[in-house]
Structures are given as structure tokens and as C-alpha cells.
Amino acid sequence: MSRMIIAIAMKFTIPPHSDSSWIKFLRTLLPPAESRVISTHGDFRAANILVEVDESGRYFIRRIIDWETGGIYPEYLESSTVLYLNAEFETDWWRYIPVCIVPVTNLGRWLVGRLWDQYVNSS
């Protein structure tokens, strides 16, 4: 029942997904684009991190795989997308994200990215 209520509320509170005024509004929420460009993975999620256990029982990262979406991007990219790449799974993955890419470092971009992905990219 609550999902139905939320769906109805969203239908009347979120403008049409492709509406240019909605896209302009989302862009106004973004902080200024003052960022360096760096090499990023582009798809950093648990499935792309190969972990091994050594003889003493300690875990270590063996490899990070799946680099086809990697490239030279603004430094905020990884932190603004890292959590919603795993949104379909209910895990505690977010607790282990490296500090350098936690969403709180670019919270505004992460929040706007979630809205953009849900309401603009999915339309």
C-alpha cells in the first residue's frame, strides 16, 4: 500500500522526466564544477574487487577488475556514483568503501546523481 501511495505522490510531484525545466532545476542543485580530472574506475563495486585471504586469515585486495568504463573523469565521479551502482543489492558494502570515494565527500553531486539517474536516465 505504501509503495502505491509513494508512486502516486511521485507522479504528481516530479515533473515529466524529459522536461527541460526539470533538467535545468537539477543542474542548479549541483555545486560548481571546480575539479581536477583523474583516472577513475567508473564501476567501482564489490563485484569488481577480487579479495584473497592469506595464511594468517587476513583479507587483502588481489585485483580490481572490469575497467571498461574507466577513464579520465572529474575527481568527484567515483564518489558520486559508487553507491547507486549497487542499489539493487541490500548489503553493507557502503561500510567498506574507501574513504577517498565515500559519497559524503561530494554529497550534493551524489544526491543529484541519484535523482538524475532515476528520473532522467530512466525515462
N, CA and C of each residue as an Amber inpcrd file, in Angstrom:
protein
   369
   0.8270000  -1.1980000   0.0000000   0.0000000   0.0000000   0.0000000
   0.8710000   1.2620000   0.0000000   1.9040000   1.2900000   0.8660000
   2.7360000   2.4990000   0.9490000   3.4860000   2.7420000  -0.3530000
   3.9140000   1.6800000  -1.0560000   4.5920000   1.8630000  -2.3460000
   3.6570000   2.4990000  -3.3680000   2.3950000   2.1010000  -3.3180000
   1.4230000   2.6680000  -4.2400000   1.2290000   4.1570000  -3.9390000
   1.1450000   4.5190000  -2.6780000   0.9740000   5.9170000  -2.2900000
   2.1770000   6.7360000  -2.7350000   3.3770000   6.1910000  -2.5180000
   4.5960000   6.8900000  -2.9340000   4.6170000   7.0600000  -4.4530000
   4.2500000   6.0180000  -5.1810000   4.2360000   6.0920000  -6.6500000
   3.2630000   7.1620000  -7.1350000   2.1040000   7.2420000  -6.5050000
   1.1180000   8.2580000  -6.8900000   1.6480000   9.6500000  -6.5410000
   2.2360000   9.7960000  -5.3550000   2.7820000  11.0960000  -4.9410000
   3.8920000  11.5370000  -5.8940000   4.7720000  10.6090000  -6.2660000
   5.8700000  10.9460000  -7.1780000   5.3300000  11.3680000  -8.5460000
   4.2570000  10.7410000  -8.9590000   3.6730000  11.0680000 -10.2520000
   3.2280000  12.5220000 -10.3110000   2.7600000  13.0420000  -9.1860000
   2.2520000  14.4030000  -9.1630000   3.2490000  15.4290000  -8.6420000
   4.3820000  14.9930000  -8.0810000   5.3440000  15.9550000  -7.5510000
   6.6090000  16.0630000  -8.3850000   6.9270000  15.0740000  -9.1730000
   8.1170000  15.1010000 -10.0120000   7.6810000  15.4770000 -11.4310000
   8.2550000  16.5180000 -11.9880000   7.8910000  16.9140000 -13.3580000
   8.1900000  15.7930000 -14.3580000   7.6660000  15.9320000 -15.5720000
   7.9850000  14.9170000 -16.5920000   9.5000000  14.7440000 -16.7190000
   9.9260000  13.5090000 -16.8430000  11.3440000  13.1810000 -16.8020000
  12.1780000  13.8810000 -17.8530000  11.6440000  14.0530000 -19.0260000
  12.4280000  14.6650000 -20.1000000  12.2230000  16.1760000 -20.1770000
  11.4450000  16.7260000 -19.2780000  11.1680000  18.1660000 -19.2720000
  12.4530000  18.9470000 -19.0410000  12.7480000  19.8740000 -19.9400000
  13.9950000  20.6320000 -19.8280000  14.0300000  21.4830000 -18.5620000
  12.8830000  21.9050000 -18.0520000  12.8880000  22.6910000 -16.8200000
  13.3180000  21.8270000 -15.6370000  12.9670000  20.5580000 -15.6440000
  13.3990000  19.6320000 -14.5790000  14.9060000  19.4300000 -14.6410000
  15.4270000  19.2590000 -15.8310000  16.8670000  19.0780000 -16.0050000
  17.6050000  20.3420000 -15.5660000  17.0940000  21.5110000 -15.9360000
  17.7140000  22.7700000 -15.5030000  17.6810000  22.8960000 -13.9830000
  16.5650000  22.5010000 -13.3740000  16.4640000  22.5520000 -11.9240000
  17.5070000  21.6570000 -11.2660000  17.6340000  20.4230000 -11.7420000
  18.6340000  19.5110000 -11.1720000  20.0380000  20.0970000 -11.2920000
  20.3360000  20.7220000 -12.4120000  21.6640000  21.3210000 -12.5980000
  21.9180000  22.4560000 -11.6220000  20.8710000  23.1800000 -11.2240000
  21.0760000  24.2690000 -10.2600000  21.4450000  23.7400000  -8.8850000
  21.1290000  22.4960000  -8.6090000  21.4570000  21.8970000  -7.3080000
  22.9120000  21.4610000  -7.2110000  23.5720000  21.3570000  -8.3480000
  24.9590000  20.8940000  -8.3520000  25.9100000  21.9890000  -7.8740000
  26.9220000  21.5940000  -7.1170000  27.9470000  22.5770000  -6.7520000
  28.7590000  22.9590000  -7.9890000  29.5000000  24.0700000  -7.9250000
  30.3240000  24.4650000  -9.0810000  31.2780000  23.3380000  -9.4950000
  31.5100000  23.2390000 -10.7710000  32.3650000  22.1740000 -11.3030000
  33.8310000  22.5610000 -11.2330000  34.3250000  22.7480000 -10.0400000
  35.7430000  23.0640000  -9.8340000  36.4330000  21.7840000  -9.4000000
  36.9610000  21.0610000 -10.3500000  37.5260000  19.7610000 -10.0340000
  38.6810000  19.4390000 -10.9750000  39.6350000  18.7010000 -10.4410000
  40.7010000  18.1580000 -11.2890000  40.1460000  16.9580000 -12.0280000
  40.8330000  16.5380000 -13.0670000  40.4800000  15.2820000 -13.7180000
  41.5240000  14.2410000 -13.3270000  41.0530000  13.0490000 -13.0710000
  41.9260000  11.9600000 -12.6300000  41.4960000  10.6660000 -13.3080000
  42.3320000   9.6580000 -13.1970000  41.9890000   8.3340000 -13.7030000
  41.0440000   7.6700000 -12.7040000  39.8860000   7.2390000 -13.1870000
  38.9130000   6.5860000 -12.3140000  38.4740000   5.2540000 -12.9080000
  37.9560000   4.4090000 -12.0550000  37.4870000   3.0850000 -12.4610000
  36.1440000   3.1770000 -13.1820000  35.2240000   3.9590000 -12.6490000
  33.9320000   4.1620000 -13.2880000  32.8710000   3.1400000 -12.9480000
  33.2320000   2.0500000 -12.3210000  32.2710000   0.9960000 -11.9720000
  32.7580000   0.2910000 -10.6940000  33.1480000   1.0850000  -9.7290000
  33.7290000   0.5440000  -8.5020000  32.6210000  -0.0160000  -7.6260000
  32.5770000  -1.3320000  -7.5300000  31.5750000  -2.0260000  -6.7140000
  32.1410000  -3.3590000  -6.2710000  31.4870000  -3.9670000  -5.3210000
  32.0000000  -5.1880000  -4.7000000  32.2980000  -6.2890000  -5.7200000
  31.4780000  -6.4290000  -6.7320000  31.6730000  -7.4920000  -7.7200000
  32.9640000  -7.3320000  -8.5170000  33.5280000  -6.1380000  -8.5140000
  34.7440000  -5.8830000  -9.2800000  36.0040000  -5.8640000  -8.4310000
  35.8840000  -6.2850000  -7.1990000  37.0400000  -6.3230000  -6.3020000
  37.3070000  -7.7800000  -5.9330000  38.4620000  -8.2820000  -6.3430000
  38.8220000  -9.6620000  -6.0250000  39.6440000  -9.6590000  -4.7410000
  39.1580000 -10.3940000  -3.7600000  39.7800000 -10.4310000  -2.4430000
  40.2940000 -11.8370000  -2.1650000  41.4470000 -11.9300000  -1.5230000
  42.0050000 -13.2110000  -1.1030000  42.2770000 -13.1670000   0.3850000
  42.3740000 -14.3630000   0.9520000  42.7220000 -14.4880000   2.3590000
  44.1030000 -15.1240000   2.4380000  45.0010000 -14.5090000   3.2040000
  46.3430000 -15.0970000   3.3260000  46.3680000 -16.1710000   4.4090000
  47.5300000 -16.7440000   4.6460000  47.6690000 -17.8570000   5.5960000
  47.2690000 -17.4770000   7.0120000  47.4220000 -16.2120000   7.3580000
  47.0850000 -15.7850000   8.7190000  45.6160000 -15.3900000   8.8590000
  44.8460000 -15.5040000   7.7890000  43.4280000 -15.1780000   7.8410000
  43.1080000 -13.7310000   7.5390000  44.0970000 -12.9590000   7.1270000
  43.8510000 -11.5550000   6.7750000  43.3910000 -11.4560000   5.3300000
  42.4900000 -10.5220000   5.0990000  41.9760000 -10.2760000   3.7560000
  42.7940000  -9.1940000   3.0800000  42.9870000  -9.3460000   1.7730000
  43.6410000  -8.2830000   1.0150000  43.0880000  -8.2610000  -0.4010000
  43.1540000  -7.0820000  -0.9890000  42.6490000  -6.9190000  -2.3530000
  43.6900000  -7.4580000  -3.3160000  43.2790000  -8.4170000  -4.1180000
  44.1700000  -9.0330000  -5.0840000  44.1610000  -8.2740000  -6.4100000
  42.9510000  -7.9260000  -6.8550000  42.7900000  -7.2040000  -8.1230000
  41.4970000  -6.3970000  -8.1070000  41.4960000  -5.3630000  -8.9210000
  40.2700000  -4.6430000  -9.2410000  40.0730000  -4.8470000 -10.7370000
  38.9280000  -5.4240000 -11.0910000  38.6680000  -5.8080000 -12.4830000
  37.5690000  -4.9380000 -13.0980000  37.2920000  -5.1870000 -14.3800000
  36.1860000  -4.5650000 -15.1000000  36.4240000  -3.0700000 -15.3060000
  37.4520000  -2.7530000 -16.0440000  37.8640000  -1.3610000 -16.2550000
  37.2960000  -0.7370000 -17.5240000  36.3350000  -1.3790000 -18.2090000
  35.9080000  -0.8060000 -19.4860000  35.1900000   0.5320000 -19.3500000
  34.6570000   0.8750000 -18.1870000  34.0550000   2.2000000 -18.0120000
  35.0300000   3.1920000 -17.3850000  36.2540000   2.7560000 -17.1610000
  37.2640000   3.6360000 -16.5860000  37.7160000   4.6910000 -17.5850000
  38.3050000   5.7320000 -17.0560000  38.7950000   6.7900000 -17.9310000
  39.2760000   7.9740000 -17.1270000  39.4730000   9.0590000 -17.7950000
  39.8930000  10.3140000 -17.1690000  38.6320000  11.1490000 -16.9770000
  38.2320000  11.2830000 -15.7230000  36.9900000  11.9700000 -15.3770000
  37.2380000  12.9450000 -14.2280000  36.2550000  13.8270000 -13.9510000
  36.3910000  14.6960000 -12.7800000  36.5570000  13.8530000 -11.5160000
  37.3310000  14.3390000 -10.5670000  37.6520000  13.5360000  -9.3870000
  36.4400000  13.1970000  -8.5370000  35.3340000  13.9070000  -8.6920000
  34.1430000  13.6020000  -7.9050000  33.3390000  12.4330000  -8.4790000
  33.6380000  11.9950000  -9.6940000  32.8020000  10.9880000 -10.3590000
  32.6520000   9.7160000  -9.5350000  33.7510000   9.1500000  -9.0910000
  33.6890000   7.8750000  -8.3750000  32.8350000   7.9870000  -7.1100000
  33.0150000   9.0600000  -6.3490000  32.2520000   9.1960000  -5.1020000
  30.7900000   9.5330000  -5.3600000  30.4780000  10.1090000  -6.5020000
  29.0850000  10.4580000  -6.7650000  28.2950000   9.3050000  -7.3740000
  28.9650000   8.2340000  -7.7710000  28.2500000   7.0900000  -8.3620000
  28.4350000   5.7850000  -7.6140000  29.3620000   5.7200000  -6.6840000
  29.7530000   4.4450000  -6.0930000  28.6110000   3.6900000  -5.4130000
  27.7340000   4.3540000  -4.7320000  26.6880000   3.6250000  -4.0140000
  25.5130000   3.2160000  -4.8720000  25.1680000   3.9840000  -5.8860000
  23.9990000   3.5450000  -6.6220000  24.3030000   2.5270000  -7.6920000
  25.5460000   2.1610000  -7.8500000  25.8620000   1.0330000  -8.7230000
  25.4710000  -0.2850000  -8.0700000  25.3500000  -0.2940000  -6.7540000
  24.9740000  -1.4950000  -6.0150000  23.5910000  -1.3780000  -5.3900000
  22.7820000  -0.4710000  -5.8650000  21.4980000  -0.1750000  -5.2320000
  20.5340000  -1.3540000  -5.2350000  20.6710000  -2.2600000  -6.1810000
  19.7240000  -3.3740000  -6.2500000  20.0050000  -4.4620000  -5.2040000
  21.1500000  -4.3770000  -4.5630000  21.5110000  -5.3700000  -3.5540000
  21.4570000  -4.7500000  -2.1630000  20.8810000  -5.4750000  -1.2210000
  20.8810000  -4.9900000   0.1540000  22.0780000  -5.6030000   0.8590000
  23.1500000  -4.8480000   0.8950000  24.3680000  -5.3150000   1.5320000
  24.9270000  -4.1990000   2.3980000  25.9770000  -4.5150000   3.1170000
  26.6550000  -3.4840000   3.9020000  27.8970000  -2.9850000   3.1630000
  27.8900000  -3.1070000   1.8630000  29.0010000  -2.6790000   1.0110000
  29.4270000  -1.2500000   1.3180000  28.4790000  -0.3790000   1.5420000
  28.7750000   1.0340000   1.7850000  29.6820000   1.2340000   2.9970000
  29.6970000   0.3020000   3.9290000  30.5290000   0.4330000   5.1340000
  32.0140000   0.2450000   4.8320000  32.3410000  -0.3320000   3.6980000
  33.7260000  -0.6700000   3.3760000  34.3090000   0.1460000   2.2240000
  33.5720000   1.1180000   1.7610000  34.0580000   1.9520000   0.6640000
  35.2720000   2.7510000   1.1470000  36.3230000   2.8040000   0.3560000
  37.4980000   3.5930000   0.7570000  37.1310000   5.0550000   1.0200000
  37.7410000   5.6210000   2.0310000  37.4350000   6.9940000   2.4390000
  37.5600000   7.9830000   1.2910000  38.4770000   7.7560000   0.3770000
  38.6970000   8.7120000  -0.7160000  37.5200000   8.8030000  -1.6830000
  36.5970000   7.8290000  -1.6590000  35.4650000   7.8890000  -2.5850000
  34.1110000   7.7610000  -1.8950000  34.0330000   7.9790000  -0.5940000
  32.7220000   7.9210000   0.0600000  31.8570000   9.0740000  -0.4390000
  30.5600000   8.8530000  -0.6120000  29.6830000   9.8920000  -1.1520000
  29.6550000  11.1940000  -0.3530000  29.9130000  11.1410000   0.9370000
  29.8520000  12.3760000   1.7320000  30.8730000  13.4040000   1.2500000
  31.9200000  12.9640000   0.5630000  32.9060000  13.9210000   0.0440000
  32.3270000  14.7700000  -1.0830000  31.2870000  14.2770000  -1.7310000
  30.5940000  15.0130000  -2.7980000  29.0950000  14.7630000  -2.6860000
  28.5620000  15.0530000  -1.5280000  27.1770000  14.6950000  -1.2230000
  26.1720000  15.3040000  -2.2030000  26.3420000  16.5670000  -2.5260000
  25.4110000  17.2090000  -3.4610000  25.3900000  16.5160000  -4.8000000
  26.5600000  16.1920000  -5.3140000  26.6260000  15.5010000  -6.6090000
  26.0240000  14.1010000  -6.5180000  26.2450000  13.4330000  -5.3940000
  25.6860000  12.0960000  -5.2260000  24.1580000  12.1510000  -5.2090000
  23.5970000  13.0780000  -4.4500000  22.1390000  13.1820000  -4.3560000
  21.5110000  13.5720000  -5.6900000  22.0720000  14.5490000  -6.3540000
  21.5460000  14.9520000  -7.6570000  21.7290000  13.8200000  -8.6650000
  22.8450000  13.1130000  -8.5870000  23.0680000  11.9680000  -9.4720000
  22.0130000  10.8960000  -9.3060000  21.6000000  10.6640000  -8.0660000
  20.5380000   9.6780000  -7.8170000  19.2340000  10.1160000  -8.4730000
  18.8780000  11.3850000  -8.2910000  17.6540000  11.8950000  -8.9060000
  17.7460000  11.8380000 -10.4290000  18.8930000  12.2710000 -10.9500000
  19.0950000  12.2770000 -12.4050000  18.9520000  10.8680000 -12.9660000
  19.6020000   9.9180000 -12.3240000  19.5650000   8.5400000 -12.8080000
  18.1550000   7.9680000 -12.7480000  17.4490000   8.2730000 -11.6850000
  16.1150000   7.7140000 -11.5150000  15.0750000   8.3680000 -12.4120000
  15.1680000   9.6880000 -12.5860000  14.0920000  10.3860000 -13.2810000
  14.4260000  10.8810000 -14.6760000  15.6850000  11.0120000 -15.0050000
  16.0440000  11.4810000 -16.3450000  16.5400000  10.3200000 -17.1940000
  17.5400000   9.5850000 -16.7010000  18.1000000   8.4770000 -17.4790000
  17.1090000   7.3390000 -17.6840000  16.1770000   7.1470000 -16.7630000
  15.2600000   6.0140000 -16.8760000  14.0420000   6.3180000 -17.7390000
  13.9120000   7.5640000 -18.1890000  12.7170000   7.8880000 -18.9880000
  12.9100000   7.5520000 -20.4430000
